[in-house]
Amino acid sequence: MRVLLVNPGLPYPRLPANRRGCAPPLGLAYIAAGLERAGMAVDVLDMAVAGMRPPDVAPWAAAADLVGISANMTCTEGCSVDIARCIKQANPRAVVICGGNHATFEYRRLLQEPAVDAVCLGEGEATVLDAALRVAGRQPLAGCAGLAVRDGDAGGPDAVGPPRPAIAELDALPPPARHLLPMKDYPFPGSLASSRGCPFGCSYCSASAFHGRRVRRHSLRRVIQEIEVLVGDYGCREVDFCDDTFTLSRQRVVEFCALFAAGGLDARWGCNIRADSVDFDLLRTMRDSGCHRVLLGVESGDQAVLDGAGKRVAVERALAAFAWCRSLGIKAKGTFIVGLPGETPASVRATADFIRRARPDVIAINMLTPFPGTPVRERAGDLGVSVLCNDFSRYDYASPTCVTATMSRDDIRRAYVMLQLAAREARNAA
């Protein structure tokens, strides 16, 4: 039984630059590890870091019994479908399964493609293993928990298996199969996840819809072991946690910092935080253990807009977090969204003022994008959002793909430019 797992590249016009910022596809690496533990031969093809196009997958697909394609990012849906078509052309007998965040919420759309046999809904480790065992045993995929299967008859109903529970004990999963990835080719190879789930339900985000609102965590012993592998086996001098919010539990962060420092690990680390989950003392403890950068999702400098988005963070607390980071020498990246429900020219000016006052070290300005699974898409009418575009290749954060009752397409473009200018002023003032 041979399984091929594929991570697509970015849409073709952006292909020459698609290796900038690439990190290992941890989701596929977790799935690969479980398949290997079950005795299957597994290959992982990361087309993003290799700069490959869909036809390049043909030689890899020739010997595969099952191919899993990541359709995690919405903008890569078209690329994922093209890969599926190329696989079927090269190896018609291969079973093709798509999975990931985007695929979970758009499985009906993906199953309209004849080259896609099934879509994994939610976390993939147990579902893909179950599907692989069924393929190996020549059993039907229909009825597999967590799997939506395309009906073979034109116009027939798709078969959706029963829901598969979220994986409760993350330590039961084998460590990601990084040995199957070209680790030396990644600009940022040291990524890892210590938890899954987000207790919040921000209107622009699908994290809680995909992983659930109950936060599940790896033990800190397991986390340290993974870091030791990254540092010792792959020479990483920096590790980055991709948890939605690493600092949800203050006590856990304090314990991690102590273990990291005691381990004598020759590396620095970074993570995502929320302004209301840190204070000066915690950030200092993090800094002293090796934390040198954090990402803070601010989104707006207007409290009413933040409240409407379900962010549940005070603007002044976010300002304080940036000030604490600056005084401690921790580089802080701030992210901001233009065009949230309730946004007005006045609220945009408030965000521009926030950027100038906070002076983040790195600033990312994004347009509101109605990604599948987010409340701004699933409850667009209730939130006063009108989706303009379902061409997912344009879902790149820099194209107006929706408008609101208070912001037109031109308003959003002007606001985007205003915040970019404020970011430039903040950088010059730093």
C-alpha beads as a LAMMPS data file, in Angstrom:
LAMMPS data file: protein, C-alpha beads

430 atoms
429 bonds

1 atom types
1 bond types

-500.0 500.0 xlo xhi
-500.0 500.0 ylo yhi
-500.0 500.0 zlo zhi

Masses

1 110.0

Atoms # bond

1 1 1 0.000 0.000 0.000
2 1 1 1.579 3.284 -1.131
3 1 1 0.212 6.699 -0.210
4 1 1 1.196 10.022 -1.719
5 1 1 0.403 13.238 0.169
6 1 1 0.600 16.494 -1.785
7 1 1 0.865 20.093 -0.664
8 1 1 -0.020 22.407 -3.594
9 1 1 1.809 25.559 -4.574
10 1 1 0.235 28.990 -4.758
11 1 1 -1.807 29.994 -7.808
12 1 1 0.310 30.098 -10.927
13 1 1 0.794 33.878 -11.337
14 1 1 2.405 33.927 -7.889
15 1 1 4.479 30.776 -8.368
16 1 1 7.956 32.381 -8.664
17 1 1 7.559 33.937 -5.205
18 1 1 5.770 31.100 -3.510
19 1 1 8.751 29.874 -1.528
20 1 1 8.974 33.080 0.489
21 1 1 7.634 32.344 3.941
22 1 1 7.137 28.631 3.294
23 1 1 6.965 26.424 6.353
24 1 1 6.596 22.634 6.523
25 1 1 3.009 21.376 6.015
26 1 1 2.517 20.019 9.513
27 1 1 -0.962 18.667 8.789
28 1 1 0.334 16.350 6.077
29 1 1 3.333 15.425 8.227
30 1 1 1.031 14.335 11.078
31 1 1 -1.061 12.248 8.666
32 1 1 2.059 10.708 7.135
33 1 1 3.362 9.709 10.551
34 1 1 0.174 7.808 11.362
35 1 1 0.232 6.012 8.004
36 1 1 3.859 5.017 8.487
37 1 1 3.101 3.685 11.953
38 1 1 0.451 1.479 10.331
39 1 1 3.121 0.028 8.036
40 1 1 2.297 1.923 4.845
41 1 1 4.789 3.401 2.408
42 1 1 4.324 7.175 2.316
43 1 1 5.701 9.987 0.189
44 1 1 5.066 13.671 0.875
45 1 1 5.409 16.043 -2.066
46 1 1 5.548 19.711 -1.103
47 1 1 5.005 21.488 -4.393
48 1 1 5.031 24.878 -2.667
49 1 1 8.666 24.754 -1.608
50 1 1 9.749 22.890 -4.755
51 1 1 8.114 25.415 -7.094
52 1 1 6.282 22.661 -8.991
53 1 1 3.212 22.849 -11.228
54 1 1 0.364 20.295 -11.306
55 1 1 1.687 18.283 -14.305
56 1 1 4.931 17.716 -12.388
57 1 1 3.104 15.407 -9.979
58 1 1 2.563 12.677 -12.599
59 1 1 5.765 10.653 -11.925
60 1 1 5.013 10.664 -8.193
61 1 1 1.435 9.521 -8.701
62 1 1 2.188 6.567 -10.968
63 1 1 2.736 4.073 -8.139
64 1 1 0.289 5.490 -5.577
65 1 1 -2.791 3.617 -4.417
66 1 1 -4.127 6.605 -2.490
67 1 1 -3.342 10.289 -2.968
68 1 1 -4.214 12.909 -0.376
69 1 1 -4.170 16.511 -1.578
70 1 1 -4.184 19.428 0.827
71 1 1 -6.899 21.956 0.024
72 1 1 -6.225 23.891 3.191
73 1 1 -5.810 27.381 1.737
74 1 1 -8.781 28.776 -0.127
75 1 1 -6.658 30.465 -2.805
76 1 1 -5.073 27.120 -3.771
77 1 1 -8.362 25.316 -4.480
78 1 1 -7.893 25.584 -8.241
79 1 1 -4.366 24.254 -7.982
80 1 1 -5.550 21.331 -5.840
81 1 1 -8.191 20.423 -8.437
82 1 1 -5.646 20.620 -11.261
83 1 1 -3.379 18.300 -9.288
84 1 1 -6.233 15.816 -8.868
85 1 1 -6.863 15.842 -12.620
86 1 1 -3.186 15.264 -13.399
87 1 1 -3.081 12.382 -10.924
88 1 1 -6.095 10.697 -12.500
89 1 1 -4.542 11.092 -15.950
90 1 1 -1.294 9.529 -14.786
91 1 1 -2.890 6.823 -12.632
92 1 1 -6.649 6.329 -13.099
93 1 1 -6.807 3.640 -10.415
94 1 1 -5.506 5.962 -7.658
95 1 1 -8.065 7.062 -5.082
96 1 1 -7.885 10.852 -4.643
97 1 1 -8.908 12.516 -1.373
98 1 1 -8.798 16.254 -0.673
99 1 1 -8.680 17.622 2.852
100 1 1 -7.889 20.625 5.006
101 1 1 -9.672 23.700 6.243
102 1 1 -11.030 24.935 2.917
103 1 1 -11.950 21.440 1.728
104 1 1 -13.945 20.793 4.898
105 1 1 -16.240 23.747 4.321
106 1 1 -16.413 23.448 0.529
107 1 1 -16.608 19.666 0.178
108 1 1 -19.739 19.791 -1.988
109 1 1 -17.994 22.068 -4.461
110 1 1 -14.902 19.852 -4.579
111 1 1 -16.948 16.693 -5.054
112 1 1 -18.364 18.165 -8.256
113 1 1 -14.910 17.530 -9.720
114 1 1 -14.778 13.972 -11.187
115 1 1 -11.079 13.647 -10.325
116 1 1 -11.832 14.026 -6.593
117 1 1 -13.161 10.790 -5.088
118 1 1 -13.653 11.972 -1.515
119 1 1 -13.087 14.854 0.890
120 1 1 -11.824 14.538 4.464
121 1 1 -13.899 16.647 6.854
122 1 1 -11.967 18.100 9.791
123 1 1 -8.791 16.667 11.264
124 1 1 -7.270 14.136 8.931
125 1 1 -5.086 11.747 10.894
126 1 1 -7.678 9.113 11.819
127 1 1 -9.883 9.628 8.758
128 1 1 -7.123 9.275 6.159
129 1 1 -5.758 6.208 7.943
130 1 1 -9.220 4.649 7.961
131 1 1 -9.638 5.456 4.259
132 1 1 -6.211 4.000 3.425
133 1 1 -7.041 0.764 5.232
134 1 1 -10.287 0.548 3.272
135 1 1 -8.471 1.090 -0.016
136 1 1 -5.893 -1.538 0.919
137 1 1 -8.683 -3.976 1.776
138 1 1 -10.663 -3.046 -1.352
139 1 1 -13.563 -1.895 0.770
140 1 1 -15.853 1.025 -0.167
141 1 1 -15.117 4.463 1.231
142 1 1 -18.803 5.204 1.731
143 1 1 -19.640 5.156 5.419
144 1 1 -16.122 6.072 6.564
145 1 1 -16.445 8.481 9.496
146 1 1 -15.309 11.987 8.657
147 1 1 -15.316 11.373 4.911
148 1 1 -17.595 12.715 2.166
149 1 1 -17.535 10.467 -0.906
150 1 1 -18.557 11.479 -4.418
151 1 1 -21.325 9.338 -5.813
152 1 1 -20.275 7.451 -8.918
153 1 1 -23.538 8.070 -10.740
154 1 1 -23.961 11.421 -12.418
155 1 1 -26.367 13.519 -10.419
156 1 1 -26.472 11.060 -7.541
157 1 1 -26.195 12.187 -3.918
158 1 1 -22.802 12.332 -2.259
159 1 1 -22.303 9.984 0.693
160 1 1 -21.245 11.733 3.895
161 1 1 -20.008 9.458 6.655
162 1 1 -20.819 10.050 10.326
163 1 1 -18.889 12.852 12.039
164 1 1 -15.527 11.858 13.429
165 1 1 -14.798 13.209 16.913
166 1 1 -11.863 15.561 17.331
167 1 1 -8.712 13.850 18.535
168 1 1 -8.844 14.213 22.310
169 1 1 -5.335 13.049 23.246
170 1 1 -2.867 14.765 20.933
171 1 1 0.074 12.919 22.460
172 1 1 -1.416 9.691 21.059
173 1 1 -0.413 10.949 17.620
174 1 1 3.127 10.133 16.485
175 1 1 5.338 13.186 15.926
176 1 1 5.044 14.748 12.471
177 1 1 7.031 12.823 9.835
178 1 1 9.445 15.655 9.104
179 1 1 11.924 13.140 7.682
180 1 1 9.663 12.917 4.618
181 1 1 9.957 16.672 3.977
182 1 1 12.810 18.672 2.372
183 1 1 13.532 20.405 5.661
184 1 1 16.706 22.092 4.409
185 1 1 14.719 23.893 1.714
186 1 1 12.343 25.736 4.030
187 1 1 13.106 29.340 4.996
188 1 1 11.311 28.638 8.294
189 1 1 11.687 24.898 9.033
190 1 1 11.176 25.073 12.794
191 1 1 7.383 25.217 13.009
192 1 1 5.414 23.114 15.470
193 1 1 1.983 22.983 17.070
194 1 1 1.472 22.516 20.802
195 1 1 -2.324 22.735 20.730
196 1 1 -5.463 22.669 18.597
197 1 1 -8.702 24.553 19.035
198 1 1 -9.721 28.134 19.697
199 1 1 -12.261 29.196 22.349
200 1 1 -13.142 32.369 20.468
201 1 1 -15.401 32.844 17.482
202 1 1 -14.144 35.912 15.656
203 1 1 -16.312 36.723 12.654
204 1 1 -13.437 36.690 10.152
205 1 1 -11.871 33.380 11.249
206 1 1 -12.756 29.693 10.774
207 1 1 -10.314 28.222 13.309
208 1 1 -12.935 27.418 15.944
209 1 1 -15.289 25.970 13.313
210 1 1 -12.574 23.611 12.061
211 1 1 -10.791 22.530 15.249
212 1 1 -13.549 23.274 17.765
213 1 1 -13.653 25.682 20.672
214 1 1 -12.262 23.218 23.192
215 1 1 -8.495 23.619 23.313
216 1 1 -6.594 20.328 23.219
217 1 1 -2.917 20.323 24.063
218 1 1 0.204 18.252 23.682
219 1 1 2.008 17.651 26.960
220 1 1 4.924 19.998 27.530
221 1 1 7.223 16.981 27.615
222 1 1 6.138 16.114 24.086
223 1 1 6.594 19.741 22.999
224 1 1 10.149 19.862 24.333
225 1 1 10.945 16.539 22.650
226 1 1 9.804 17.933 19.303
227 1 1 11.941 21.020 19.790
228 1 1 14.940 18.839 20.621
229 1 1 14.431 17.028 17.315
230 1 1 14.130 20.299 15.396
231 1 1 17.304 21.659 16.981
232 1 1 19.343 18.441 17.111
233 1 1 18.333 16.687 13.892
234 1 1 17.510 19.602 11.619
235 1 1 19.736 22.359 12.952
236 1 1 16.887 24.789 13.647
237 1 1 17.962 27.816 15.619
238 1 1 14.469 29.222 15.762
239 1 1 11.171 27.480 16.458
240 1 1 7.760 28.982 15.853
241 1 1 4.511 27.834 17.419
242 1 1 1.604 27.902 14.977
243 1 1 -1.029 27.560 17.722
244 1 1 -3.851 30.051 17.228
245 1 1 -2.957 31.496 20.645
246 1 1 0.042 30.046 22.466
247 1 1 -0.539 32.097 25.632
248 1 1 -4.088 31.027 26.529
249 1 1 -2.847 29.345 29.727
250 1 1 -0.469 31.531 31.709
251 1 1 0.683 28.660 33.931
252 1 1 1.447 26.463 30.932
253 1 1 3.538 29.232 29.348
254 1 1 5.488 29.749 32.569
255 1 1 6.152 25.998 32.834
256 1 1 7.193 25.832 29.194
257 1 1 9.628 28.719 29.628
258 1 1 11.246 26.964 32.583
259 1 1 11.592 23.689 30.669
260 1 1 12.918 25.427 27.562
261 1 1 15.527 27.329 29.551
262 1 1 16.524 24.290 31.612
263 1 1 16.999 22.197 28.481
264 1 1 19.844 24.407 27.282
265 1 1 18.340 24.444 23.797
266 1 1 20.381 26.531 21.392
267 1 1 17.379 28.208 19.798
268 1 1 14.983 31.106 20.040
269 1 1 11.231 30.862 19.725
270 1 1 8.162 32.805 18.673
271 1 1 4.395 32.450 18.924
272 1 1 0.959 33.996 18.417
273 1 1 -0.530 35.847 21.375
274 1 1 -3.650 37.789 22.352
275 1 1 -3.286 41.131 24.090
276 1 1 -5.510 40.001 26.954
277 1 1 -3.512 36.794 27.486
278 1 1 -0.190 38.484 28.315
279 1 1 1.162 41.110 30.659
280 1 1 4.593 42.642 31.179
281 1 1 5.776 39.984 33.634
282 1 1 4.721 37.071 31.429
283 1 1 6.331 38.626 28.367
284 1 1 9.521 39.156 30.353
285 1 1 9.508 35.504 31.400
286 1 1 9.017 34.533 27.762
287 1 1 11.818 36.860 26.644
288 1 1 14.209 35.508 29.251
289 1 1 13.630 31.936 28.065
290 1 1 14.329 32.774 24.421
291 1 1 11.142 34.261 22.970
292 1 1 12.190 36.941 20.505
293 1 1 9.068 37.585 18.457
294 1 1 5.293 37.426 18.728
295 1 1 2.335 37.965 16.427
296 1 1 -0.589 39.954 17.741
297 1 1 -3.842 40.062 15.783
298 1 1 -5.217 43.548 16.452
299 1 1 -7.540 43.843 13.422
300 1 1 -8.962 47.284 14.284
301 1 1 -8.178 50.321 16.394
302 1 1 -11.895 51.036 16.869
303 1 1 -13.467 49.354 19.892
304 1 1 -16.959 49.133 18.390
305 1 1 -15.606 47.348 15.295
306 1 1 -13.618 44.937 17.466
307 1 1 -16.658 44.187 19.592
308 1 1 -18.755 43.596 16.489
309 1 1 -16.153 41.119 15.214
310 1 1 -16.300 39.144 18.453
311 1 1 -12.633 39.879 19.193
312 1 1 -13.274 40.613 22.879
313 1 1 -10.067 42.603 23.383
314 1 1 -9.730 46.198 24.524
315 1 1 -7.895 48.552 22.179
316 1 1 -5.906 50.072 25.041
317 1 1 -4.769 46.596 26.135
318 1 1 -3.432 45.965 22.638
319 1 1 -1.521 49.260 22.754
320 1 1 -0.031 48.225 26.083
321 1 1 1.052 44.842 24.682
322 1 1 3.055 46.497 21.907
323 1 1 4.639 48.878 24.414
324 1 1 5.641 45.972 26.676
325 1 1 7.169 44.083 23.760
326 1 1 9.119 47.137 22.624
327 1 1 10.529 47.761 26.107
328 1 1 11.550 44.094 26.420
329 1 1 13.144 43.862 22.999
330 1 1 10.589 41.378 21.644
331 1 1 9.751 41.973 18.000
332 1 1 6.008 42.258 17.601
333 1 1 4.035 41.818 14.387
334 1 1 0.579 43.372 14.223
335 1 1 -2.142 42.305 11.803
336 1 1 -5.068 44.507 10.780
337 1 1 -8.219 43.942 8.714
338 1 1 -9.871 46.527 6.493
339 1 1 -13.635 46.355 5.959
340 1 1 -14.949 44.475 8.987
341 1 1 -18.704 44.787 9.604
342 1 1 -19.418 48.198 11.093
343 1 1 -16.252 49.715 9.613
344 1 1 -16.542 53.376 8.667
345 1 1 -14.070 56.011 7.480
346 1 1 -13.859 57.155 11.113
347 1 1 -12.981 53.677 12.361
348 1 1 -10.333 53.355 9.646
349 1 1 -8.782 56.603 10.872
350 1 1 -8.817 55.168 14.409
351 1 1 -6.928 52.108 13.167
352 1 1 -4.409 54.293 11.342
353 1 1 -3.892 56.246 14.565
354 1 1 -3.446 52.983 16.484
355 1 1 -0.750 51.833 14.052
356 1 1 1.163 55.104 14.441
357 1 1 0.938 54.919 18.243
358 1 1 1.696 51.205 18.607
359 1 1 4.535 51.122 16.056
360 1 1 4.643 47.339 15.560
361 1 1 7.933 46.010 14.212
362 1 1 6.108 44.259 11.378
363 1 1 2.690 45.312 10.075
364 1 1 0.323 43.297 7.880
365 1 1 -2.752 44.975 6.393
366 1 1 -5.413 42.624 5.023
367 1 1 -8.787 43.174 3.385
368 1 1 -11.714 41.349 4.948
369 1 1 -12.046 38.085 3.026
370 1 1 -15.148 35.870 3.368
371 1 1 -13.359 32.556 3.680
372 1 1 -15.512 29.422 3.827
373 1 1 -16.316 28.502 7.405
374 1 1 -16.111 32.050 8.726
375 1 1 -19.181 33.809 10.142
376 1 1 -18.729 36.672 7.660
377 1 1 -19.436 34.137 4.912
378 1 1 -21.792 31.684 6.591
379 1 1 -23.878 34.470 8.188
380 1 1 -23.114 37.210 5.687
381 1 1 -26.646 38.595 5.567
382 1 1 -26.927 38.829 9.346
383 1 1 -23.626 40.711 9.517
384 1 1 -24.395 43.072 6.646
385 1 1 -21.782 41.489 4.379
386 1 1 -22.254 41.025 0.629
387 1 1 -19.910 38.503 -0.989
388 1 1 -18.751 39.867 -4.344
389 1 1 -16.577 37.079 -5.625
390 1 1 -16.419 33.287 -5.500
391 1 1 -13.257 33.079 -7.584
392 1 1 -11.169 31.695 -4.765
393 1 1 -7.866 32.427 -6.513
394 1 1 -8.567 36.080 -5.649
395 1 1 -8.891 35.367 -1.932
396 1 1 -5.448 36.789 -1.231
397 1 1 -6.269 39.438 1.429
398 1 1 -5.413 42.228 -1.050
399 1 1 -8.469 42.096 -3.349
400 1 1 -11.957 43.360 -2.409
401 1 1 -14.005 40.144 -2.332
402 1 1 -16.859 41.471 -0.192
403 1 1 -18.431 44.735 0.913
404 1 1 -20.468 45.725 3.930
405 1 1 -23.427 47.990 4.565
406 1 1 -21.008 50.763 5.533
407 1 1 -18.020 50.171 3.207
408 1 1 -18.138 49.978 -0.596
409 1 1 -15.448 48.394 -2.751
410 1 1 -13.870 51.817 -3.336
411 1 1 -14.095 52.638 0.389
412 1 1 -12.204 49.445 1.181
413 1 1 -9.518 50.214 -1.385
414 1 1 -9.053 53.731 -0.007
415 1 1 -8.922 52.421 3.548
416 1 1 -6.329 49.820 2.542
417 1 1 -4.094 52.554 1.108
418 1 1 -4.621 54.727 4.199
419 1 1 -3.474 51.947 6.527
420 1 1 -0.505 51.111 4.314
421 1 1 0.586 54.747 4.559
422 1 1 0.110 54.684 8.338
423 1 1 2.239 51.538 8.478
424 1 1 4.981 53.270 6.534
425 1 1 4.884 56.227 8.910
426 1 1 5.058 53.877 11.909
427 1 1 8.065 52.064 10.464
428 1 1 9.857 55.348 9.748
429 1 1 9.168 56.531 13.286
430 1 1 10.468 53.349 14.911

Bonds

1 1 1 2
2 1 2 3
3 1 3 4
4 1 4 5
5 1 5 6
6 1 6 7
7 1 7 8
8 1 8 9
9 1 9 10
10 1 10 11
11 1 11 12
12 1 12 13
13 1 13 14
14 1 14 15
15 1 15 16
16 1 16 17
17 1 17 18
18 1 18 19
19 1 19 20
20 1 20 21
21 1 21 22
22 1 22 23
23 1 23 24
24 1 24 25
25 1 25 26
26 1 26 27
27 1 27 28
28 1 28 29
29 1 29 30
30 1 30 31
31 1 31 32
32 1 32 33
33 1 33 34
34 1 34 35
35 1 35 36
36 1 36 37
37 1 37 38
38 1 38 39
39 1 39 40
40 1 40 41
41 1 41 42
42 1 42 43
43 1 43 44
44 1 44 45
45 1 45 46
46 1 46 47
47 1 47 48
48 1 48 49
49 1 49 50
50 1 50 51
51 1 51 52
52 1 52 53
53 1 53 54
54 1 54 55
55 1 55 56
56 1 56 57
57 1 57 58
58 1 58 59
59 1 59 60
60 1 60 61
61 1 61 62
62 1 62 63
63 1 63 64
64 1 64 65
65 1 65 66
66 1 66 67
67 1 67 68
68 1 68 69
69 1 69 70
70 1 70 71
71 1 71 72
72 1 72 73
73 1 73 74
74 1 74 75
75 1 75 76
76 1 76 77
77 1 77 78
78 1 78 79
79 1 79 80
80 1 80 81
81 1 81 82
82 1 82 83
83 1 83 84
84 1 84 85
85 1 85 86
86 1 86 87
87 1 87 88
88 1 88 89
89 1 89 90
90 1 90 91
91 1 91 92
92 1 92 93
93 1 93 94
94 1 94 95
95 1 95 96
96 1 96 97
97 1 97 98
98 1 98 99
99 1 99 100
100 1 100 101
101 1 101 102
102 1 102 103
103 1 103 104
104 1 104 105
105 1 105 106
106 1 106 107
107 1 107 108
108 1 108 109
109 1 109 110
110 1 110 111
111 1 111 112
112 1 112 113
113 1 113 114
114 1 114 115
115 1 115 116
116 1 116 117
117 1 117 118
118 1 118 119
119 1 119 120
120 1 120 121
121 1 121 122
122 1 122 123
123 1 123 124
124 1 124 125
125 1 125 126
126 1 126 127
127 1 127 128
128 1 128 129
129 1 129 130
130 1 130 131
131 1 131 132
132 1 132 133
133 1 133 134
134 1 134 135
135 1 135 136
136 1 136 137
137 1 137 138
138 1 138 139
139 1 139 140
140 1 140 141
141 1 141 142
142 1 142 143
143 1 143 144
144 1 144 145
145 1 145 146
146 1 146 147
147 1 147 148
148 1 148 149
149 1 149 150
150 1 150 151
151 1 151 152
152 1 152 153
153 1 153 154
154 1 154 155
155 1 155 156
156 1 156 157
157 1 157 158
158 1 158 159
159 1 159 160
160 1 160 161
161 1 161 162
162 1 162 163
163 1 163 164
164 1 164 165
165 1 165 166
166 1 166 167
167 1 167 168
168 1 168 169
169 1 169 170
170 1 170 171
171 1 171 172
172 1 172 173
173 1 173 174
174 1 174 175
175 1 175 176
176 1 176 177
177 1 177 178
178 1 178 179
179 1 179 180
180 1 180 181
181 1 181 182
182 1 182 183
183 1 183 184
184 1 184 185
185 1 185 186
186 1 186 187
187 1 187 188
188 1 188 189
189 1 189 190
190 1 190 191
191 1 191 192
192 1 192 193
193 1 193 194
194 1 194 195
195 1 195 196
196 1 196 197
197 1 197 198
198 1 198 199
199 1 199 200
200 1 200 201
201 1 201 202
202 1 202 203
203 1 203 204
204 1 204 205
205 1 205 206
206 1 206 207
207 1 207 208
208 1 208 209
209 1 209 210
210 1 210 211
211 1 211 212
212 1 212 213
213 1 213 214
214 1 214 215
215 1 215 216
216 1 216 217
217 1 217 218
218 1 218 219
219 1 219 220
220 1 220 221
221 1 221 222
222 1 222 223
223 1 223 224
224 1 224 225
225 1 225 226
226 1 226 227
227 1 227 228
228 1 228 229
229 1 229 230
230 1 230 231
231 1 231 232
232 1 232 233
233 1 233 234
234 1 234 235
235 1 235 236
236 1 236 237
237 1 237 238
238 1 238 239
239 1 239 240
240 1 240 241
241 1 241 242
242 1 242 243
243 1 243 244
244 1 244 245
245 1 245 246
246 1 246 247
247 1 247 248
248 1 248 249
249 1 249 250
250 1 250 251
251 1 251 252
252 1 252 253
253 1 253 254
254 1 254 255
255 1 255 256
256 1 256 257
257 1 257 258
258 1 258 259
259 1 259 260
260 1 260 261
261 1 261 262
262 1 262 263
263 1 263 264
264 1 264 265
265 1 265 266
266 1 266 267
267 1 267 268
268 1 268 269
269 1 269 270
270 1 270 271
271 1 271 272
272 1 272 273
273 1 273 274
274 1 274 275
275 1 275 276
276 1 276 277
277 1 277 278
278 1 278 279
279 1 279 280
280 1 280 281
281 1 281 282
282 1 282 283
283 1 283 284
284 1 284 285
285 1 285 286
286 1 286 287
287 1 287 288
288 1 288 289
289 1 289 290
290 1 290 291
291 1 291 292
292 1 292 293
293 1 293 294
294 1 294 295
295 1 295 296
296 1 296 297
297 1 297 298
298 1 298 299
299 1 299 300
300 1 300 301
301 1 301 302
302 1 302 303
303 1 303 304
304 1 304 305
305 1 305 306
306 1 306 307
307 1 307 308
308 1 308 309
309 1 309 310
310 1 310 311
311 1 311 312
312 1 312 313
313 1 313 314
314 1 314 315
315 1 315 316
316 1 316 317
317 1 317 318
318 1 318 319
319 1 319 320
320 1 320 321
321 1 321 322
322 1 322 323
323 1 323 324
324 1 324 325
325 1 325 326
326 1 326 327
327 1 327 328
328 1 328 329
329 1 329 330
330 1 330 331
331 1 331 332
332 1 332 333
333 1 333 334
334 1 334 335
335 1 335 336
336 1 336 337
337 1 337 338
338 1 338 339
339 1 339 340
340 1 340 341
341 1 341 342
342 1 342 343
343 1 343 344
344 1 344 345
345 1 345 346
346 1 346 347
347 1 347 348
348 1 348 349
349 1 349 350
350 1 350 351
351 1 351 352
352 1 352 353
353 1 353 354
354 1 354 355
355 1 355 356
356 1 356 357
357 1 357 358
358 1 358 359
359 1 359 360
360 1 360 361
361 1 361 362
362 1 362 363
363 1 363 364
364 1 364 365
365 1 365 366
366 1 366 367
367 1 367 368
368 1 368 369
369 1 369 370
370 1 370 371
371 1 371 372
372 1 372 373
373 1 373 374
374 1 374 375
375 1 375 376
376 1 376 377
377 1 377 378
378 1 378 379
379 1 379 380
380 1 380 381
381 1 381 382
382 1 382 383
383 1 383 384
384 1 384 385
385 1 385 386
386 1 386 387
387 1 387 388
388 1 388 389
389 1 389 390
390 1 390 391
391 1 391 392
392 1 392 393
393 1 393 394
394 1 394 395
395 1 395 396
396 1 396 397
397 1 397 398
398 1 398 399
399 1 399 400
400 1 400 401
401 1 401 402
402 1 402 403
403 1 403 404
404 1 404 405
405 1 405 406
406 1 406 407
407 1 407 408
408 1 408 409
409 1 409 410
410 1 410 411
411 1 411 412
412 1 412 413
413 1 413 414
414 1 414 415
415 1 415 416
416 1 416 417
417 1 417 418
418 1 418 419
419 1 419 420
420 1 420 421
421 1 421 422
422 1 422 423
423 1 423 424
424 1 424 425
425 1 425 426
426 1 426 427
427 1 427 428
428 1 428 429
429 1 429 430
